[in-house]
Amino acid sequence: MFRTFKDYLIVLFGTAFSRGLSFLNSVIVARILGPEDFGRFSIFFIVSVLTWIFPQAFDTSYVRFAKTSNSHAEKDKFLRSSIFLKLLYGVFVAVISYPLAMVLATHVFHKPEIKGILIFGLLSGVFQSFLMSIASIFQEKENFTIFAFVYSFYTGLIFVLLLVMVVMQRHFSLANVVLVYFASSVCVGVISLGTLFVKKLKTFMFVNKEFLSKTFSLSKWAFGTNILSSLFPRLDTLFLPRFVEFGLLGIYSAAQQIIMVISVMTGSISSTFLPKACRAVESAKQFAAFRRESLWLAGVINLLVAILFILAPILLPFIFGAQYQLAGRITQILLVGWFVSIFYFPFAGIFYVIDEAPTRFWLEVARFGLAVPLLLFCIPRWGIMGAAIAVSTTLIVNTVLSLVILRAQLKIKKKWYAIN
């Protein structure tokens, strides 16, 4: 348990450092640009993050298969397959970026003026994703110190550049902020790809079909899961521009920055526990230890959630300014759902280990299917408060359903020790 907590704390520190800097970046942008432009920036940021997160399914596949491989040569073949699929993804996003931005700006958000912001967001996410390929190498090795450093590098770079813009003052505008994020993404992506070629891959000319097939077989489900699980925390923000003004969207986005603190903790759980889940189902003793560590960790995190719940109405206006007073109540509603869902996160990777990636995907479909009608029902009636209610309700229902189905799958797979 000591090593598990140590690994988790290392990842948490790196992730928290990254998200903490991201939070400070948002505070800087929100305070200087104001709620309206911050609302526009939030759309750019969400699109960029989603485009970055989706191809992490290929990194998940690499960790899953490399962890059980018998040689460095096999691991490199899985890595080559993962990068190859990620490059295909990048080309696809680049090709559809303009028409997709047109559809989103005109028909989804009903804000045609943000088309350019959306294109930059899509392309930024593509370049960022290659940095995570380097991080996944150290995740598989359970070298979480370097993993944490690589994970936080991009956000640290953005923080430094924003501070430079603050000092220069006259150059701080929405257009320049978006340009800084985009240029940084391109630089990080190109350097990451170059490092992978020189140090590990040499060439993509000899992608092994067998390893590519295995990687794709898991990745297609993990990719779908990533899309839905990544969209869900941002689904409310994607729905809100259709029904509310940018000022209210900016207030809701401020509440989400606090929720990002919880997201840091749950993301660190997933990164730490995926390699450990590969071993957890091998024996009753290892699963018992895995379950015990998972529940203890979830309990500690929820203690912090409870503290945030109490302090949210004070913290939000203090950090963002008096005009963000309503964001405190929004945060409290969202935290209720997160409190319940945290107990599930350590166990989610087991679906991949027992070859039930499709089941996890369909659970995400169910969560998405519940969230959409709830958002459409609640937002027109209660505005940004309704969005928070819909998200929190969905989190609670889906968490209970996921744990029940995981227990049933373990029983079907004859992992009897896992449910005793």
N, C-alpha and C positions, 0 to 999 in steps of 0.2 A: 504493500500500500504506500510505503514511503516513496518508492521510486515513481509510482504512478502519480502521486501528488506533486512530486518534484518536476516530472515531465510536464504535467498540466500547468504548474505555476510558471514554468519557463515559457511554454506556448502562450499562456495567458498574459504574461508580461509583454512578450513580443506583440501579440495581437492587441492588447490593451494600449501599448505604446503607439501602435499604428492607428487604432481607432481613436485614441485620445488625441493624436495629432489631427486626425480627420475631423474630430469634433471641434478642435480649436480652429481648424480651417473654416468649418461651417460658421462658427461664431464670428470670425473675422469678416467673412463674406456677408453674413446676415446683418451685422452691425453697420457696415459701411454702405452696402447697397440698399438696405431696407427690405421690408417684407415682400414687396412686389417683385423686385429683381431677384431676391433670394428664392422666391417661388419658382421663377424661371430657371434659375441655376439648379434648383432641386430636381427638376425634370432632367436636365442634362446629366446630373450626377447619378441619378437612378438608372438611366439608360446605360451609362458607362459602366456602372457596377454590375448590372445584369449581364451585359455583354462579356464582361470579364469573368463572371462566376460560371456561366453556362459551360464553357469548355473545361472547367475543373473536373468534369466527369471523366475526362481522359486521364487526368492526374490520379483520380480515385482508382481507376482501372490499373494504372501502373503500380500504385502502392499495393493493391490487392494481389496482383500476380507476382510482382517482384518480391514481395515478402515471403512467398512460398516457393520461390525459384531456388535452384541448387547451385547456380554459378553466376558470376558477373556477366558472362556472355549472354545468358538468358535475360538477365535484368536489362542489359543494354538493348536487346532486341525489343523488349516490351516498351522501353523508353522511346526507341526510334518509332515504333508504331504509334505511340501516344502523341509524339510531336507531329508526325505525318498527318494524323487525323485533325490535330489542332490547326495545322496550316490550311487544310481543306476548309475547315470552319472559317478561318480568317478570310480566305478568298471569297467564300459564299457571302459573308456579311458585307464585305466591300462591294460586291456586285449589287446586292439588294438594298444598300444603305439609303440611296436616294429615293427609290419608290416607297420603301418602308417608312422613311421619315415623312414623306408626303401623306401617306395614309394615316399615320399616327397624329400628325399635326392637324390635318384637316378633318378627319372623321372620328378620331378617338378623343383627342383633347379639345377639338373645336378652337384651336389657337394656331392658325396658319403661320403666324410670324415666328414660331419656334422651330421651323423646319431645319434651318441651319444648325441650331443648337443640337438637335437630335442626330444629325449626320455626324457631327464632331463627337458626340457621346458614343455612338456605335463604333466608330473607328478607334477611339481612345481605348475602349474596352478590349478590342482585339489585340492591340499591342501590349497592354498590361498583362494579358493572360500568359505570355511566354515567361514572365518572371516566376509564375507559379510552377512552371515545369521544373525550374531549378530548385524551388522550394520542396517539391515532391520527392526529389532525390534524397534530401536530408530527412524528410518525414519517414520514408521507408526505412532508412538507417536508424530511425529513432534518435537522430542527432537534432534534438529540438532547439538547441541554442542557435545553431546556424539557420535552421528553418525559421525561427522567429525573426532573426535579423533580415533575412531575405524578404520575408513577408511584409516587414514594416518599411523597407527601403523607399518605395515609391511615395508613400504618404509623407515621409520625412522630407523628401525632395520638394514636394508641393508646399509644405509648411515653410521651408526656407524661402522659396520663390515668392510666396504670398507676403512674407515679412518684408522682402525687398520692395514689393509693390506698395506696401503700407508706408514705408519710408519715403518712397518717391511720390506718394499721394496722388498727384494729378493723373497717373496712369492706371488708377484702380477703377475699372469699369467692368461690367458684365462681359463684354466682348473679350477684354484682355484676360480676365479670369479663366474663361473657357479656353482661350488660346494657350495659357500656361499649362492647364491640365492636359490638353491635347499634345503639345510639344513634348512635355515630360513623358507621356505615355509612349510616344514614338521612340524617343531616345532609349528608354528602359527596355522596350520590346526588341529593338535592333541589337542592343548590347547583349541581352539575354540569349537571343538566337545565335549570335556570333560565338558566345561562350559555350553554348551547347554543341555547336559544330566542332569547335576547336578541341574541347576537352573530352567529349563523350561520343559523338555520333559520326564525325568525319564526313559522312554522306548519307543521303536518303535513297540512293540508287538501289540498295539491297534490303528493302523492307521485306521481312520474312512473312509470307502469306499466312502461315499457321499462327504466328504471334499476332499479326494484324487482325486475323479473324477472331481470336480470343479477346483481344482488346476491344474490338468493335462490338462483340457479342454482349459484353458487360456494359460497355460505354453507352450503347444506344438506350439502355434503360436508365443508367445513371445520368445520362444527359437529359432525358425527359424529366427525371426526378429533380435534377438541378434547376431546370427551367421553372418548374412549378413551385418548388420550395424556395427559390430565389425571388420569384415573382410575388409570392404570397406576402412577405413582410412589406412589400412596396405596392401591393395591389390597391390599397386604400389611396395612396398618393396618385396612382395612375387613374383612379376613378374620380377623384375630387375635382380636377380642373374642369370637368364637364358640368359640375353642379355649383361650384363656389368660385369666388374671385381669388386672384393671386394673393391678396392680403391674408385671407383665411388659410390658404394653402401654405403660406409661409409660417403661420402660427402652428399649424399641424406638423410641418416639417421640423420645427423647433422641438416639439414633443418627441418626434421620432429620433432626434439626436440623443436624447436621454435613453430611449429604448435601445439605441445602439450599444450602450454599456452592457446590456443583457446579451445582445447579439455577440459581443466580443467574447463573453464567457461561454456561450453555447457553441460558438465557432471553435473555440479552443478545445472544448470537449470532443467535438467531432474529429479534429486533427490529431488529438492525443490518443483517442480510444479506437480509431480504425485499425492501426497496426495491432493493438492488443486484442481486438475482437477476433483477429485471425487465429489467435491461440486459445481464446476463451472457450470455444466449443469442443476442444480436444479432450477434456476430462471434467468430471464433476468438481474436482478441487479447483481447477483454473476458472471454471464458470462461477463458482461460489465466490472466489476472490474478486472476479470481474464485477459481479453483481453488487457485492458489498462496497467496493470502491466507487461504483457508479452512484449508488444511493447516498453514500456519505457526501460525495462531491455535489450532487444535486441539492442536498440539504443545506450545505454551506452557501451555495450560490443563492438559494431562495431566502436565506437570512438577509443577504444584501438586497434582494428584491424587496423584501419587507421594509427595509430602511429607506430605500428609494421611494417606495409608495408613500411613506410618511413625509418625506422631505420635498417631494416633487412640487407642491404648490409654492414653496419658498424658493427652491433652486431655479426654476424656469425664469421667473421675472428677474431674479438676481443676475443670472448669467446672460440672458438675451436682452433684457430690458423690460420696462413696465408694460409695453404694448403686447408682450407675449404672456400675459397673466393667464388667459384661458388654456394655454398649453399645459399647465400643471394638472388640471382636471383630466385632460385628454391622456396624459401620461399615466395617471392612476388607473384609468379604465383599461388601458393596454397592458399594464403590469399584472392585472388579475389573470389574464389568459396566459401570459408568459410564466407565471408562478407554477401553473399546472403543467405546462408543456415541457418544462426543464427536466422533469423526471424521465422523459422519453429519450432525450438526445444521446446519452451514452450507449443506448441499446440499438439505435437506428442502424449502425454499421453492420450489425449481425445479419440483417437481411442479405447483404452482399456476400457475407462469409458462407451462409448456408444455401447460396445459389437461389435466393428468392428476390433478386433485384426487381423482377416484374411486380411482385406484391408491393414492394415499397413504392414503386411508381404509381400503382393504382390507388394507394393510400393518399398520395399527393393529389391525384386527380379528384378523389373524394373531398379532400380539404378545399381544393380550388372550387369544386362544384357547389360546396356549401357556402363559401365566402362570397361568390359573385352575386347570387340572389339576395343574400343578406345585405350586402353593400348597396345594391339597387333599391332595396326596400328601406334601409335605414338612413342613407345619406339625404335623399329628398325630404325626409321628414325631420331629421334632427341635425343635418349638416355635418360638421366635422366631429361632433359628439357621436353621431350615428355611425360614422366610419369606425371609430374606436370600439363601439359596442359590437359591431359586426365582426371585427377582427378578433376580439377577445373571446366571443362566443365560439367562433370557429376553432380557435386554438384548443379550447377545453374539450370540445366534442371529438376532434380528430386525435388528440392525445390518447384519450380513453380507448377509442377504436383501434389505434395502432398497437397499443400494448396488448389488447385482447387478441388481436390477430397474430402478433409475434409469438405469444404463448402457444397459440394453436399450431402455428407452423413448426415450432420447436418440437411439439408433441408428435406431429406427423412425420418429422424427420428422425424420429426415434431418439432425439436428444432429451431423454427422459430426465436426466440429471438437472437440466436447465430449468425445469419447472417444479422441482421438488423443494 
